[in-house]
Amino acid sequence: MKVAIASGKGGTGKTTLSTNLSSYMAESVPVVLADLDVEEPNSGLFIQGELIHQEDKFIKVPEWDDTNCTLCGKCQEVCNFNAVMKMGKMIMVFPELCHGCYACSELCPAGSLPMVPKKMGVLKSFRSGNLSFIESKLDIGVEQAVPLISQTIHYLDENFTEETIQIIDSPPGTSCPVIEVVKESDLVILITEPTPFGLHDLKLAVDTVRQLGKPFAVVINRHGIGDNNVEKYCEEEGIEIIAMIPNDRKIAETYSRGELLYPTIPGVKEAIKNVVTYIESAGQGIK
């Protein structure tokens, strides 16, 4: 079962919920936590474990071979991302724009755009008892997050059984990286905050998840600040709020030291228990 922790904006508490939820569940069952916010992963600040595997990850991009090229322009025609362009008597390739779809290479009648590997990041795997932790990180200057996210999800599927619960710390927002995570998930937990910004971006996230047809519920972080408009919205839309994490200075202090919250803060532990109960219930329905 894959559970994606997502939100419409950054800074709402995805990492807080992901790390505490996975660590709490790992006290009794095997769990893997995957940080797929590959542009800026930070779950590793809170999860300690032994490094058991590390590998470079590559994306294949086209490289122009002018030997037999007829300059027909087919490559430019089929590329949806403007990564390949015919310019005079040469073909220009822009690797930063390439999504690795192979269209230009496969459809080139002269075979003049072979795909070559280009390093895009690194994947690391850690283990601590029942908890496995996977972190993928893009290299500096690499612009495409989706290929690395896709390869990391494939790594999870290849290396962990269906009995292992997967908690995924998703990228923020509602753009392509989030879609790549959510479309592969069985359940989505949207975490938000009770502020106008939190509500605005929660609505975007809800629309996205509904378009993808995924079951979801909401967790409210920093409950006690702002207003109750998030609760009103969820009630009007028939969205279940499964937990509320209180706004507490001790939480901020503990978090700033890179420590997990649930062992020392009862309000957080109670919220995590509620999330676990919901996941178990939802899991029975998904099965």
N, C-alpha and C positions, 0 to 999 in steps of 0.2 A: 504494500500500500504506500503510495506516494502522497505526502501531505505538503502542499506548497504554502509557505508563509509569505504573504504578499501585501502590498498596499499601493495606494495611488500616488504616494509621495514618499520622499526620503525622510528619515528621522522620526518615524512614528513608533519604532520599536520592533522591527522584524528580527533583528539580530538578538535583541533581548529575549523575545519569545522563543525563537528557534533554539538558542543555546540552552536556555533553562528548561524548555520542554523536552528536548532530546536527552539532556543529562538526567532529568527526573525519570523519564521513561526507561532509560538504560539501567536504572537501579534494579529493574525486574525483568526486562526483555531486551533482546538484541535490537539496537537502533543504529542507523547511519544518518549523520547530519552532513548535508552537502551545501557548502556555501557557493551558490551560483551567481552571486553578485560579482562577476569575474573582473569587473573594472576596478572594484575597490572592496575586496573581501576582508572582513574583519571578525568573523566568528572565531578565528584562531586566537584572538586575544583572550578568549574566555575558556577555550577548550585545550587542555593539556593532554598530550599523548605521545606515543612513540612513533616516529616516522618509519613506516614499513614499505613505502613505495613512492617513487617519484619518476615522472616521465615528461619529456617535452612533447608538446602537442603541435601539430602542423595542419595547415590548410593548403590545399592544392590550388594554385592560380595559373593562368595561362602565360606562356612565354612565346613570343613571336619568333618563328623560324622562317626567314624570308627565302629559303632555298626554292620551294615550289609554290610560294604564295602568288596568287593571281590578282590580288587586290580587288576581289569581287565585292567586298563590303558586307558579306553575310554575317560576319562576326559582330559587327557594329549593329546590324539590324536585329539580331536575336538577343543582345544583351539588354536586360531591363534596368541595369544599374549604371550605364555609361562607363563601365570599366574597360571597355575595348572600343577604340575609335580608329577609323581610317582617316589618316591625315596626309594628303598628297600621295607620295609613293611609299608610305610606310604605315604600319599598324602600331598604334600606341596602346600599351597596356598600363592601367592604373591599379596596381595590386590592392591599394587601400580601399578601393570601391568594390572589389570583387567579392561575391558571396559564395564562390566555389561551386556554382551550379553545373559546370561542365558544358553549358549550352554552346558557347562559342567553339570549344574544342571538338565536341562531338559532331557539330553541324558544319564545320569547316570542310569544304569539298577537297581541299588540298592537304589537309592534315597539318596545317601550318601553325597551330596553336596547341602544342602539347602542354599538359598540366604538370607543373613542377611543385614540389613541396616548399612551403615557406613557414618557418616557425612563428607561432602566434602566442604561445604561452606555455605554462607549466602546470601540471596536475600533481598534487601531493596527497598521500593517504596516510592517516594516522590512526592509531588504535589505543584505547584505554578501557580495558575490561569489556563490557557489553557494548560500549560506544565506539563506533568507527566515525572518523571525520575526514571528509573529502573537501579539499580546497583547490579551486582552479583560479589562476590569475593571468590576465593578459599581459604580454610584454608591453613596455612603454612604447607608445606610438602606434600600436595596433588599434584599429578603429572598429573592427567587426567583432562583437561579443557573441553573436548567435552561434557561429561554428564551434567555438570552444564550449559553450553551454551544451550544445547538441552532443559533442564528443564525451563530455563529462557524464551526461545522462546515460549514454551508451555504456560507459565504464561502470556506472552503478548497476545497470541491468546485467552486465556480464559477470560482476563480481559479488553480487549479493542476492540471496534467495528471496523468494516472494514472502517468506515468513519474517523477513527483516523489515521493520518499519523505516521508511525513508522520510526524513524531515528536510525540506529544502528551503534554505534561506534565499529568497528570490531577489532579483534586482528591483529597484524602485520604479514606480511609474506604470505606464500601460503600453509601452512601446514594444518593439520586436523581441528584445531579450526576455521580457516578462511573458509574452505570448509563447515563446519557445518552452519556458518552464511550465506554465499553466496547462498547456495543451497535453502535456505528458503526465499530468497529475490526476489522482483519483479524487482529491478533496482539496479545497482552497480555504485557508483561513486568512481573512482580511483584517489587518490590524490598523486602527486609526486613532485619532485623538479628538477630543470634544472641542474643536475650534472651527471657525469658518473655513480655514484652509483644509483642515482634516476632512470636513464634510464635503467640500467641493471635490477633493481628489478621491474620496471614498465613492462618490457617485460615479466617477469615471471608471474606477476599478470594478464596481458592481456591474456596470454596463458591459465591460470587457468580459468578465467571467460568465455573465449570462449569455453573451454572444457565443462563447465557447461551450456552453451547455454543461458547465461543471457545478457540482454541489458546493455550497460555500456557507460560511458563517462569519460573524464579526467579533473581534475582541477590541474593547476600548482601552487604550493605554492612557496614563496620566488622568484617570478619572477624578474629577473634582475641580479641574480648571475649566475655563471656557463656559460653555452652556450645555443645554440638554438637547440641542437640535439634531445631533447624531442619533440619539435614542428615538426622537420623534420620527426621523426619516426611516429608521429601521422598522419601527412599528407600522408606519404607513405602507412600507414596501413588503412587509411580511418576512423580514430578514431576522434571523435568530441572533441575538447577542449572547454569546456563550460564556464570556468572562469579562471582568473589569479589573484592570491593574491600577491600584490607587496612585495618586500623585503624592509622592513621599520623598522628602529630602534625603532620607537614608538610602533610597533606591539609587538616586543620582550619585551619592558618595560611594556606594558599593560598586556601582557600574564603572565609575571613574578609576577604580583600583583594578579593574579587570577581573572582578570576582562575580560568580554566579549569585543570583538573588534569592532563589527559593530556600536555600539552607538556613538563611538568617532572617528573612522577612516573611512573616506569616501571611500577609495579604497577597503576596506574589505566589506563595505556595498554594494557597486556596484557588487562585485564578488558574494556575497550571493544572491542578487537579480537575477543575471544571473542563478545561480544554481536553485533557486526556479522556474524561468520561464521554465527551462529544465525539472524539475520534473513534473510540471503541464502539460507540453506538452506530456511527456512520459507517464504520468498517463492516459491521454485520449487514447493513443494508446494501453496501456495494458488493459484498460477496454474493 
